[in-house]
Amino acid sequence: MAMRWTAPAPGPVDTWTFDEVDVAPPGAGEVTIRVRAAGVNPADAKHVAQERPGAQFPVPIGYELSGEVSAVGPDAVGGSGALRIGDEVVAFRVQGAYATEITVPARDVFAKPANLSHPEAANLLLAGTTAAEMIQVTRAGAGETVLLHAASGAVGVSLLQQARELGIRVIGTVGPDAASSADRVRRYGGVAVAYGDGLRERVVAAADGAPIAAAWDAAGTDEAIDVSLGLVAERDRVVTIVRPDRAQREGFLWIAGARPESARFRDIARARVLELAASGALEVPIARTVPLTEAIEAVRFVMSGHPGGKVALLP
């Protein structure tokens, strides 16, 4: 038996239940993982807050985890190769990571980078593959200057590091009174500017004469989008992960893990993100770890908007 968090019906996190469940033994192409840490993401709550296409309740919560293989089914080959009992692994694009044990398709399981702790590894891939897709769809490349909104958040920090590896210069927005956020942006190679009145002028000054080739929006404010559209010449080089309404109305890009084209890219991108982490080029700052039993409080903390790093649940 295992313990698992579930959304029994559409609604707020207060309605989730922590239940004892049977863990199915792994079938063909599957493995069972003893969870050591589960990543906490805003999407965990947003995706079960209301009815949406393809969601069949009850819904087990959590998309990414780190742990140890406890059973291997026939013909089970992981995303990074053969799997054995005791292997330390990560799994992403699974359902039900807020658990003590889970059986998942082996194709979604990869070797955990040895240099990452379980809390770090459990929080690597959702933000990391989202960031990779934002870079890919905007065609950002070496020598270009890009504007990044919400630069000190989880996706923003991954973007900063991946952009640095590619030789992309990033100007990142932070809160006007958030010195720690500005320090985080600079630590990962970005130029920090405060959002608020005069943002466009501050971005232009920080660019020091270079054009803003693309914009990555992880904030979703009207200010962020207005400034992006005002500075980037081509609308198909502006992308948001937050505001599909404005993207659809004004002709710029919107990506989301539930969209088929995003899902296909992120499946492919998992291996590259793991390689970057294993090489030391991609860090995952952890704000805090929380017992699995306190998942609701952990999600509320993440949803507050300024956790200062990632949060991991520990069974």
Residue pairs with C-beta under 8 A, 6 or more apart in sequence:
1 20
1 21
1 22
1 23
2 20
2 21
2 22
2 23
2 99
2 100
2 101
2 102
3 18
3 19
3 20
3 21
3 99
3 100
3 292
3 315
4 18
4 19
4 21
4 60
4 61
4 96
4 98
4 99
4 100
4 102
5 16
5 17
5 18
5 19
5 60
5 61
5 62
5 98
5 99
5 292
5 295
6 16
6 17
6 19
6 58
6 59
6 60
6 61
6 96
7 15
7 16
7 48
7 57
7 58
7 59
7 61
8 15
8 16
8 17
8 57
8 58
9 15
9 57
9 58
10 48
10 49
10 50
10 51
10 55
10 57
11 48
11 49
11 50
12 45
12 49
13 45
13 296
13 299
13 300
14 296
16 61
16 295
16 296
18 293
18 295
21 99
23 32
23 101
23 102
23 103
24 103
25 32
25 71
25 73
25 103
26 32
26 71
26 72
26 73
26 76
26 103
27 73
27 74
28 73
28 74
28 75
28 76
29 73
29 74
29 75
29 76
29 77
29 105
29 106
29 107
30 73
30 76
30 103
30 104
30 105
30 106
31 69
31 71
31 72
31 73
31 76
31 78
31 83
31 89
31 103
31 104
31 106
31 109
32 69
32 70
32 71
32 72
32 101
32 102
32 103
32 104
33 65
33 67
33 68
33 69
33 70
33 89
33 91
33 101
33 102
33 103
33 104
33 109
34 67
34 68
34 69
34 70
34 100
34 101
35 65
35 66
35 67
35 97
35 99
35 100
35 101
35 102
35 315
36 65
36 66
36 67
36 68
36 118
36 122
36 314
36 315
37 65
37 66
37 67
37 117
37 118
37 119
37 121
37 122
37 123
37 289
37 312
37 313
37 314
38 62
38 64
38 65
38 97
38 98
38 99
38 122
38 292
38 312
38 313
38 315
39 62
39 63
39 64
39 65
39 97
39 122
39 123
39 124
39 125
39 126
39 310
39 311
39 312
40 62
40 123
40 290
40 295
40 298
40 299
40 302
40 310
40 311
40 312
40 313
41 63
41 64
41 126
41 127
41 154
41 302
42 302
42 303
43 63
43 126
43 257
44 61
44 62
44 63
44 98
44 299
45 299
45 303
47 55
47 59
47 258
48 55
48 57
48 59
48 61
54 258
59 95
60 95
60 96
60 98
60 99
61 96
61 97
61 98
61 295
62 94
62 95
62 96
62 97
62 98
62 99
62 313
63 92
63 93
63 94
63 95
63 97
63 126
63 257
64 90
64 91
64 92
64 93
64 94
64 97
64 122
64 123
64 124
64 125
64 126
65 90
65 91
65 94
65 97
65 102
65 122
66 88
66 89
66 90
66 91
66 112
66 116
66 118
66 119
66 121
66 122
67 88
67 89
67 91
67 118
68 86
68 87
68 88
68 89
69 83
69 84
69 85
69 86
69 87
69 89
69 109
70 85
70 101
71 85
71 103
72 83
72 84
72 85
72 106
73 106
76 83
76 106
77 83
77 106
77 107
78 89
78 106
78 107
78 109
78 110
78 111
79 106
79 107
79 108
79 109
79 110
79 270
79 271
80 110
80 111
80 271
80 274
81 111
83 89
83 106
83 109
87 111
88 111
88 112
88 114
88 118
89 109
89 110
89 111
89 112
90 109
90 110
90 111
90 112
90 121
90 122
90 124
90 125
90 274
91 97
91 102
91 104
91 108
91 109
91 110
92 108
92 110
92 125
92 126
92 129
92 270
93 108
93 257
93 263
93 266
93 267
93 270
94 102
94 104
94 105
94 108
96 102
97 122
98 292
98 295
98 313
99 292
99 315
100 292
100 315
110 270
110 271
110 274
111 274
112 118
112 121
113 121
113 124
113 274
113 277
113 278
114 278
115 277
115 278
115 280
116 124
116 277
116 284
117 286
118 312
118 314
119 286
119 289
119 310
119 312
119 314
120 283
120 284
120 286
120 310
120 312
121 277
121 284
122 312
123 154
123 284
123 286
123 310
123 311
123 312
124 273
124 274
124 277
124 282
124 284
125 270
125 273
125 274
126 257
127 154
127 155
127 157
127 158
127 284
127 310
128 158
128 162
128 269
128 273
128 276
128 277
128 282
129 265
129 266
129 269
129 270
129 273
130 155
130 158
130 241
130 255
130 257
130 266
131 155
131 158
131 159
131 162
132 162
132 265
132 266
132 269
132 272
132 273
133 255
133 262
133 265
133 266
133 269
134 155
134 159
134 216
134 239
134 241
134 255
135 159
135 162
135 163
135 166
135 168
135 216
136 265
136 269
137 239
137 253
137 255
138 146
138 214
138 215
138 216
138 236
138 237
138 238
138 239
138 253
139 214
139 237
140 146
140 163
140 166
140 168
140 213
140 214
140 237
141 166
141 167
141 168
142 166
142 167
142 168
143 167
143 168
143 169
144 168
144 169
144 213
144 214
145 168
145 169
145 170
145 171
145 207
145 210
145 211
145 212
145 213
146 163
146 168
146 169
146 170
146 171
146 212
146 213
146 214
146 215
146 216
147 170
147 171
147 172
147 173
147 203
147 212
147 214
147 215
147 216
147 227
147 228
147 231
147 232
148 156
148 159
148 160
148 163
148 170
148 171
148 172
148 173
148 190
148 215
148 216
148 218
149 156
149 172
149 173
149 195
149 215
149 216
149 217
149 218
149 219
149 221
149 224
149 228
150 156
150 173
150 217
150 218
150 219
150 224
151 157
151 159
151 160
151 170
151 172
151 173
151 174
151 181
151 185
151 190
151 192
152 172
152 174
152 178
152 180
152 181
152 182
152 184
152 185
153 218
154 309
154 310
155 218
155 241
156 172
156 185
156 218
157 184
157 188
157 283
157 285
158 282
159 170
159 216
159 218
160 170
160 172
160 185
160 188
160 189
160 190
161 188
161 189
161 276
161 281
161 282
161 283
162 276
162 282
163 169
163 170
163 189
163 190
164 170
164 188
164 189
164 281
165 276
165 281
169 191
169 210
170 189
170 190
170 191
171 190
171 191
171 193
171 203
171 206
171 207
171 212
172 185
172 190
172 191
172 192
172 193
173 192
173 193
173 194
173 195
173 199
173 219
173 224
174 181
174 182
174 185
174 192
174 193
174 194
174 195
175 181
175 194
175 195
175 306
176 194
176 195
176 196
178 306
180 308
181 192
181 306
182 192
182 194
184 285
185 191
185 192
186 192
188 283
191 206
193 199
193 202
193 203
193 206
194 202
195 219
195 221
195 223
195 224
196 223
199 223
199 227
200 227
200 230
200 231
203 212
203 227
203 231
204 231
211 233
212 231
212 232
213 232
213 237
214 232
214 237
214 238
214 239
215 227
215 228
215 231
215 232
215 237
215 238
215 239
216 239
217 224
217 225
217 228
217 238
217 239
217 240
217 241
217 242
217 243
218 240
218 241
218 242
219 242
220 240
220 242
220 243
222 246
225 238
225 240
225 243
225 246
225 250
225 252
228 238
228 252
229 235
229 238
229 250
229 252
232 238
235 250
235 251
235 252
235 253
236 252
236 253
238 252
238 253
239 252
239 253
239 254
239 255
240 246
240 247
240 252
240 253
240 254
241 254
241 255
241 256
243 254
244 254
244 256
246 252
247 253
247 254
248 254
255 261
255 262
256 262
257 263
257 266
273 282
276 282
277 283
277 284
284 310
285 308
285 309
285 310
286 309
286 310
286 311
286 312
287 307
287 308
287 309
287 310
287 311
288 301
288 307
288 309
288 311
289 311
289 312
289 313
289 314
290 297
290 298
290 301
290 311
290 312
290 313
290 314
291 313
291 314
292 313
292 314
292 315
294 313
295 313
298 311
298 313
301 307
301 311
302 311
